[in-house]
Amino acid sequence: MRPDIDIYGVFIPTLAAIAFAAYLLNAILRRLLASVGFYRLVWHRPLFDTAMYFCLLGAIALSLNKVSL
């Protein structure tokens, strides 16, 4: 994973770009889960949404990281 992303001369930390992508995916998933009524099964919605965000953040970061075995 590269430490910075260059967008027309503006250097953005990779983690910030990944965090923004995870936020967008989380927003889409929250709306989707709310429309199908999934949150009726969830005890604490803000806690679930926060955990889902960090799971998405970790999954994106791991998928971008080049692991060689």
Secondary structure, DSSP 8 states (H G I E B T S, - for coil): --SEEEETTEEEEHHHHHHHHHHHHHHHHHHHHHHHTGGGG-S-HHHHHHHHHHHHHHHHHHHHS----
